Amino acid sequence: MAKPFSKTVIHNTDAKLSKQVKQPLKTTQGTRKALTWRVVDIAVGAAVGVMSGVMFWVFDGLSYGLFPLMTLILPGSAALLHALFYFPATLGSLIVRKPGASAYVLLVASFVEVVLGTKYSVSLVVIALLQAPTAVWRAAAAEAVFALFRYRRWTLGVTILSALAIGIVYNFYLLFFYYQAFTFFSPRGIIGTICELLSAVAFAGFGSWGMYCALHKSGVLSRFASSHKEHNEENA
């Protein structure tokens, strides 16, 4: 009677081992599929980029008089509004949830802003060449945080971390390339850094999260993983 029992145990063990081998393969395939761009991802990412580009154009017009006034009142305080020009980096990733979404949305937004026109009296080509590198830098900072969590955690906390990463990178970019006369530890540098981080948290953090939640409730994201309650709870 012992032999049949032994065969049964061996058979069950082989079945369990087979399931254990297949499970990681299914997980890997599912992860790859989730991170693969679809046509709808490209289309919606472009739509978010166009919307953001129009907002950039409006903000750019307002900043023409607002930034100098804020700088006159308190040097460095104009950074409080800087995140209005990079919030799509976090918003795009929250909606599309694919590697490169931040860069894609920001580049589309920058292109739309250039096409609509800016206050600078230079050619569109020159503006585009200047806009692209800064968009890539800011998007890379946002992507780094989401990639750190392997594009699986889409929470308010991670969004704020991503926003802070953009703010830090952009602040150092400005200090090195635009405000060389001021050191990081100068009053202007400290005020500008604090205002930049506050702006990042407010607009690219809470602002992007608020817009994503509003879109989620409206049902327009029904074809995306970001709209599924089970997916969000699993990755929270």
Phi, psi and chi 1 to 4 in degrees:
 res  aa     phi    psi   chi1   chi2   chi3   chi4
   1 MET       -  -14.9  -62.9  -63.5  -67.4      -
   2 ALA   -76.5  -30.0      -      -      -      -
   3 LYS   -66.1  -50.0  -72.0 -176.2  178.5 -179.7
   4 PRO   -57.8  -39.1  -23.6   34.0      -      -
   5 PHE   -61.9  -40.7  178.1   76.5      -      -
   6 SER   -64.1  -41.9  177.6      -      -      -
   7 LYS   -64.1  -39.2  -71.1 -179.4  179.8  179.4
   8 THR   -63.6  -41.9  -56.2      -      -      -
   9 VAL   -63.4  -42.8  171.4      -      -      -
  10 ILE   -63.9  -42.3  -66.9  172.7      -      -
  11 HIS   -62.2  -43.8  175.8   73.3      -      -
  12 ASN   -66.1  -36.8  -69.0  -23.1      -      -
  13 THR   -65.6  -41.9  -57.4      -      -      -
  14 ASP   -62.8  -39.0  -69.7  -18.3      -      -
  15 ALA   -65.1  -40.5      -      -      -      -
  16 LYS   -66.1  -41.5  -71.0  179.9  179.9  178.9
  17 LEU   -63.7  -37.8  -72.4  172.8      -      -
  18 SER   -63.8  -41.5  177.9      -      -      -
  19 LYS   -66.1  -39.0  -71.8 -179.0  180.0  179.2
  20 GLN   -66.7  -33.0  -70.2  175.4   -4.7      -
  21 VAL   -73.3  -39.7  171.2      -      -      -
  22 LYS   -72.1  -31.6  -69.9  179.5  179.8  179.3
  23 GLN   -60.2  -48.4 -171.0   63.0   30.9      -
  24 PRO   -62.2  -33.2  -23.7   34.7      -      -
  25 LEU   -64.9  -42.9  -68.6  175.5      -      -
  26 LYS   -64.7  -40.2  -70.4 -178.2  178.8  178.9
  27 THR   -63.6  -44.0  -57.7      -      -      -
  28 THR   -63.2  -44.0  -57.3      -      -      -
  29 GLN   -63.9  -39.9  -68.7  174.3   -6.9      -
  30 GLY   -65.4  -39.2      -      -      -      -
  31 THR   -65.1  -44.2  -58.1      -      -      -
  32 ARG   -61.9  -42.0  -72.1  179.5  179.0  176.2
  33 LYS   -64.6  -39.5 -175.2  176.8  179.6 -178.8
  34 ALA   -66.2  -29.2      -      -      -      -
  35 LEU   -96.4    1.8  -62.4  180.0      -      -
  36 THR   -86.2  133.2  -58.6      -      -      -
  37 TRP   -71.7  137.6  -78.8   74.3      -      -
  38 ARG  -111.7  169.6  -56.3  167.8  -61.6  167.8
  39 VAL   -61.6  -40.0  174.6      -      -      -
  40 VAL   -65.5  -32.7   66.9      -      -      -
  41 ASP   -64.9  -43.4  -62.8  -37.4      -      -
  42 ILE   -63.5  -42.8  -62.9  172.4      -      -
  43 ALA   -66.6  -46.9      -      -      -      -
  44 VAL   -70.2  -37.5  172.8      -      -      -
  45 GLY   -60.6  -39.6      -      -      -      -
  46 ALA   -66.0  -39.2      -      -      -      -
  47 ALA   -63.5  -42.7      -      -      -      -
  48 VAL   -64.1  -38.9  174.9      -      -      -
  49 GLY   -64.3  -42.4      -      -      -      -
  50 VAL   -64.3  -45.4  170.9      -      -      -
  51 MET   -59.0  -43.7  175.2 -161.0   71.1      -
  52 SER   -67.4  -36.0  -57.2      -      -      -
  53 GLY   -63.0  -40.3      -      -      -      -
  54 VAL   -64.3  -40.7  173.9      -      -      -
  55 MET   -65.6  -38.7  -65.0  175.2   70.2      -
  56 PHE   -57.5  -44.2  -77.7    0.3      -      -
  57 TRP   -62.7  -41.1  179.7   69.9      -      -
  58 VAL   -67.0  -47.3  173.9      -      -      -
  59 PHE   -61.9  -37.1  -63.3  151.4      -      -
  60 ASP   -62.8  -41.1 -170.6   57.0      -      -
  61 GLY   -65.1  -39.7      -      -      -      -
  62 LEU   -70.4  -33.8  -65.6  174.8      -      -
  63 SER   -69.0  -20.0   67.9      -      -      -
  64 TYR   -56.4  -38.9 -175.3   70.1      -      -
  65 GLY  -104.1  -25.7      -      -      -      -
  66 LEU   -76.0  -42.6 -165.4   56.4      -      -
  67 PHE   -61.0  -48.2  -81.1    8.8      -      -
  68 PRO   -61.3  -36.4  -25.1   36.1      -      -
  69 LEU   -65.3  -45.0  178.1   61.5      -      -
  70 MET   -65.5  -37.9  -65.4  177.5   70.1      -
  71 THR   -65.8  -36.1  -57.7      -      -      -
  72 LEU   -67.2  -40.1 -178.3   63.7      -      -
  73 ILE   -70.4  -47.4  -64.4  173.4      -      -
  74 LEU  -150.0  105.3 -179.3   64.0      -      -
  75 PRO   -53.9  125.8  -25.9   35.2      -      -
  76 GLY   101.1  -16.0      -      -      -      -
  77 SER   -72.2  -17.1   62.4      -      -      -
  78 ALA   -62.6  -20.0      -      -      -      -
  79 ALA   -65.0  -15.1      -      -      -      -
  80 LEU   -61.1  -21.0  -75.2  169.8      -      -
  81 LEU  -108.9    1.8  -58.0  179.8      -      -
  82 HIS   -61.8  -35.9  -77.5  178.3      -      -
  83 ALA   -67.3  -13.1      -      -      -      -
  84 LEU   -63.0  -17.4  -70.5  171.8      -      -
  85 PHE  -103.4    5.8  -65.7   94.5      -      -
  86 TYR  -142.9   10.2   54.8   73.2      -      -
  87 PHE   -61.1  -29.1   76.6   88.4      -      -
  88 PRO   -62.0  -18.3  -24.1   35.7      -      -
  89 ALA   -62.6  -44.1      -      -      -      -
  90 THR   -80.3  -37.6   49.6      -      -      -
  91 LEU   -63.2  -43.2  179.2   61.6      -      -
  92 GLY   -61.4  -41.4      -      -      -      -
  93 SER   -68.3  -39.1  -74.9      -      -      -
  94 LEU   -62.6  -36.5  -76.9  172.5      -      -
  95 ILE   -82.5  -52.3  -66.4  174.7      -      -
  96 VAL   -81.1  -39.6 -179.3      -      -      -
  97 ARG    57.0   47.6  -59.4 -167.0  174.9 -177.1
  98 LYS  -132.8  148.4  -62.6  -70.5 -169.9  -65.0
  99 PRO   -58.3  131.4  -24.2   34.7      -      -
 100 GLY    91.8   -1.4      -      -      -      -
 101 ALA   -63.3  -39.0      -      -      -      -
 102 SER   -61.4  -48.1  -64.8      -      -      -
 103 ALA   -64.1  -42.8      -      -      -      -
 104 TYR   -61.0  -49.8  176.3   59.4      -      -
 105 VAL   -65.4  -42.9  172.2      -      -      -
 106 LEU   -66.1  -39.3  -95.8 -175.4      -      -
 107 LEU   -66.8  -40.8  -74.0  171.6      -      -
 108 VAL   -63.0  -43.7  171.4      -      -      -
 109 ALA   -61.7  -43.6      -      -      -      -
 110 SER   -64.0  -39.5  -61.6      -      -      -
 111 PHE   -64.8  -43.6  176.2   76.3      -      -
 112 VAL   -63.2  -41.8  170.8      -      -      -
 113 GLU   -60.4  -41.3 -179.4 -168.7    5.4      -
 114 VAL   -64.5  -43.1  168.8      -      -      -
 115 VAL   -63.9  -39.9  170.9      -      -      -
 116 LEU   -69.4  -24.3  -68.9  175.6      -      -
 117 GLY   106.9  146.5      -      -      -      -
 118 THR  -125.6  176.8   66.2      -      -      -
 119 LYS   -79.0   -7.8   60.4  178.9  177.4  -74.9
 120 TYR   -86.0  134.0  -55.4  105.0      -      -
 121 SER   -90.6   60.8   56.6      -      -      -
 122 VAL  -131.8  169.2  -67.4      -      -      -
 123 SER   -69.3  158.1   69.0      -      -      -
 124 LEU   -62.3  -34.8  -66.8  179.3      -      -
 125 VAL   -64.4  -44.3  175.5      -      -      -
 126 VAL   -63.6  -43.0  172.7      -      -      -
 127 ILE   -63.1  -42.8  -63.2  174.7      -      -
 128 ALA   -61.9  -40.7      -      -      -      -
 129 LEU   -66.5  -31.0  -69.1  174.4      -      -
 130 LEU   -79.1  -34.6  -68.0  174.2      -      -
 131 GLN   -73.2  -40.9  -70.4  -85.4   39.7      -
 132 ALA   -57.6  -50.1      -      -      -      -
 133 PRO   -60.5  -42.4  -22.5   34.2      -      -
 134 THR   -66.1  -36.5   55.9      -      -      -
 135 ALA   -64.1  -41.4      -      -      -      -
 136 VAL   -66.1  -41.8  170.9      -      -      -
 137 TRP   -61.3  -47.4  -86.7  103.2      -      -
 138 ARG   -65.9  -40.5  -71.2  175.8  -74.9 -172.8
 139 ALA   -66.1  -38.5      -      -      -      -
 140 ALA   -62.4  -37.5      -      -      -      -
 141 ALA   -65.2  -42.7      -      -      -      -
 142 ALA   -65.6  -44.6      -      -      -      -
 143 GLU   -63.8  -34.9  -70.5  -80.6  -11.0      -
 144 ALA   -59.1  -40.2      -      -      -      -
 145 VAL   -70.0  -47.3  174.6      -      -      -
 146 PHE   -63.5  -36.3  -69.0  117.0      -      -
 147 ALA   -67.9  -33.4      -      -      -      -
 148 LEU   -59.4  -33.9 -176.1   64.4      -      -
 149 PHE   -95.5   16.4  -68.3   93.3      -      -
 150 ARG    56.9   32.5  -61.9 -173.3  -64.7  175.9
 151 TYR    53.7   38.8  -64.0   97.8      -      -
 152 ARG  -120.0  -20.2  -68.6 -177.4  178.7  179.9
 153 ARG  -109.1  117.8  -67.7 -173.7   63.0   84.3
 154 TRP  -124.9   72.3  -55.1   98.0      -      -
 155 THR  -117.4  170.5   62.0      -      -      -
 156 LEU   -62.8  -39.1  174.8   59.4      -      -
 157 GLY   -61.1  -45.8      -      -      -      -
 158 VAL   -66.9  -36.8  174.3      -      -      -
 159 THR   -62.7  -41.2  -55.8      -      -      -
 160 ILE   -67.1  -39.9  -69.2  175.6      -      -
 161 LEU   -60.8  -41.8  -76.0  177.1      -      -
 162 SER   -63.3  -42.0  179.8      -      -      -
 163 ALA   -63.2  -42.0      -      -      -      -
 164 LEU   -64.2  -36.9  -76.5  171.3      -      -
 165 ALA   -62.0  -42.1      -      -      -      -
 166 ILE   -63.4  -45.1  -53.7  172.1      -      -
 167 GLY   -60.0  -42.0      -      -      -      -
 168 ILE   -64.7  -47.9  -68.1  170.5      -      -
 169 VAL   -63.0  -44.6  169.1      -      -      -
 170 TYR   -68.1  -35.0 -170.6   57.3      -      -
 171 ASN   -64.3  -45.0 -176.7   64.2      -      -
 172 PHE   -67.0  -34.6  -82.7  102.0      -      -
 173 TYR   -60.3  -45.0  168.2   79.7      -      -
 174 LEU   -66.0  -41.8  -67.8  176.4      -      -
 175 LEU   -65.5  -36.4  -74.6  173.7      -      -
 176 PHE   -81.3  -32.6  -82.9  105.3      -      -
 177 PHE  -110.9  -19.4  -67.0   98.9      -      -
 178 TYR  -119.6  -35.8  -76.0   89.9      -      -
 179 TYR  -118.1   54.6  -53.3  124.6      -      -
 180 GLN   -64.5  -21.9  -64.0   94.0  -24.8      -
 181 ALA   -72.8  -13.6      -      -      -      -
 182 PHE  -114.6  135.0  -56.9   97.6      -      -
 183 THR   -86.4  165.2   64.5      -      -      -
 184 PHE   -61.4  -35.0  178.0   79.7      -      -
 185 PHE   -93.7    6.6  -65.1  102.4      -      -
 186 SER   -75.7  160.1   65.4      -      -      -
 187 PRO   -54.5  -41.4  -27.6   36.1      -      -
 188 ARG   -64.2  -40.4  167.8   64.5  177.9   77.4
 189 GLY   -67.8  -42.5      -      -      -      -
 190 ILE   -67.6  -45.4  -66.0  173.9      -      -
 191 ILE   -62.5  -43.7  -66.2  172.6      -      -
 192 GLY   -62.8  -39.9      -      -      -      -
 193 THR   -65.9  -46.1  -60.3      -      -      -
 194 ILE   -61.3  -45.4  -66.0  173.1      -      -
 195 CYS   -65.5  -37.0  -69.7      -      -      -
 196 GLU   -63.3  -44.4 -170.4   70.8   54.1      -
 197 LEU   -68.8  -38.9  -63.3 -179.4      -      -
 198 LEU   -63.3  -40.8  -71.2  174.4      -      -
 199 SER   -64.0  -42.3  178.4      -      -      -
 200 ALA   -61.7  -46.2      -      -      -      -
 201 VAL   -65.4  -42.5  170.9      -      -      -
 202 ALA   -68.8  -50.4      -      -      -      -
 203 PHE   -93.1  -48.4  -64.4  112.4      -      -
 204 ALA   -83.4  -17.5      -      -      -      -
 205 GLY   -95.2  -81.5      -      -      -      -
 206 PHE   -65.7  -37.1  -73.1  103.1      -      -
 207 GLY   -64.0  -48.9      -      -      -      -
 208 SER   -64.4  -40.6  -69.1      -      -      -
 209 TRP   -63.7  -40.9 -178.6  -99.6      -      -
 210 GLY   -63.4  -42.3      -      -      -      -
 211 MET   -67.0  -38.7  -76.7 -172.7  -79.2      -
 212 TYR   -63.3  -44.2  155.3   69.1      -      -
 213 CYS   -63.3  -38.7  -70.7      -      -      -
 214 ALA   -64.3  -42.9      -      -      -      -
 215 LEU   -66.2  -37.1  -69.5  171.1      -      -
 216 HIS   -62.5  -44.8  170.9   70.1      -      -
 217 LYS   -68.1  -30.2  -69.8 -180.0 -179.7  178.7
 218 SER   -72.6  -20.1   69.1      -      -      -
 219 GLY    90.7    3.3      -      -      -      -
 220 VAL   -74.4  -11.8  -60.4      -      -      -
 221 LEU  -101.6   24.0  -56.6  177.9      -      -
 222 SER   -61.1  -24.3   58.0      -      -      -
 223 ARG   -93.8    9.3  -62.6 -170.7   62.4 -177.9
 224 PHE  -116.9  153.7  -66.9   86.3      -      -
 225 ALA   -61.1  -27.7      -      -      -      -
 226 SER   -67.8  -10.3   55.1      -      -      -
 227 SER   -96.8  -12.0   69.9      -      -      -
 228 HIS   -87.5  123.3  -56.6  -42.3      -      -
 229 LYS   -62.1  -40.7 -177.1  178.8  179.7 -179.1
 230 GLU   -62.5  -39.5  -65.2   81.2    1.9      -
 231 HIS   -65.5  -42.0 -177.4  -84.2      -      -
 232 ASN   -68.2  -40.0  -67.1  -30.8      -      -
 233 GLU   -68.1  -36.7  -71.1  177.1  -10.9      -
 234 GLU   -65.3  -35.1 -179.6 -176.3   -8.8      -
 235 ASN   -98.2    5.4  -64.6  -40.5      -      -
 236 ALA   -76.4      -      -      -      -      -
